[in-house]
């Protein structure tokens, strides 16, 4: 069983809460259809979305490093997520990484942007008819990120799905990132594990995401009382 980093610190705050938190953490780290790197990236992405840049981020950085995630990969994850969670929170996150003693960024020079293709290009095309300026900005952000070294497309898509769950962007954004993850080798079981893992950070959001990805057609979902409606 994975030993959760920071468990002793939680116990010092509240022993009962610590037991509950450790149990929730073991749920995520025990999932079988996500890699250890992906589980670490789920936690590190969740910290940006709240944002929780204090003890939770310190715990998750320590856990990621203990499972072989390179410091530069943590940095690359956060570079990737800047336009998804918002650039300002990443300023604070990178300041926090420096406080935690992560090595300085390795800068091998600029990486040439790669024009988006496939689903990314189609989304940009769809945005053209809605708002030209937003389409241009989106295309530029996609070009700077999705083909960079360090993280796989599947890892990048999984991180973006975590953002979708937190921000409840359960329409085109969720479908885009789920499609990219599947094209890069993720299965329905991978995505189910992802949602189950994210439930640690907010069950109601996870319920809504599960319904969006795997639930019945619109109008046949959960009734207000929590059970399936008569039409489900």
C-alpha positions, 0 to 999 in steps of 0.5 A: 500500500502506498504510504501517503506523504504528509499523513503525519502532518494531517494527524497533527491537525486532526487525527479523525480527519487524518484517517479519513483523508488517508483513506481517500488518498488510498482510493486514488493511489490504488486505482489500476487504470491510471499510471503513477505519473497520471495519479500524481498529475491528477493531484497536482492539477487539482491543487491549481484548480482550488487553488490549494498551494500550501500543504496540499501542494507540498504533499503532492509534489513530494508524492510525485517526486517519490514516484519518479516524476522528474521536477522538470515534468512537474514544471511542464505540467504547470506550463501546459495548464496555464491557459486552462486554469489561468495564468495568474494562479501559475505565477503563485504555483511556480513561486511555491515550487521554488519555495519547496526547493524544486530545481530551476527550470531547464531551458533548452531554448524555444520549442517551435510551435506546432499547428494544432491538428485533428480535434484541436484544429476542429475546435479552433475551426468551430470557434472561428464562427463564434469569435475570431479573436478567441479562435486565434488565441486558442490556436496559439495556445494549442500550438505552444503546448500539445506537442512539447516534450516531457509529457505525453498527449495522454498525460496532457489530456488527463490533466485537462480532464481534471480541469474540466471536472473542477470547472464543470466544463462538461460540454465541448471541452470535456468531449475534446479532452476525453477524445484526445485521451482515448486517441492516445490509448486511454480506455473507458476504464481509464476515464472512470478511474480518473473521475473516481480519483477526482472525487476525493477533491469534490464528489458532486463535481465528479458525479456530474462529470460521470453523468456527462461521460457515461450517463444516460441521455439528457433528461434521463439522469439523476432525479432531484432526490438522487435516484434515477428518474422514472424516465431513466 
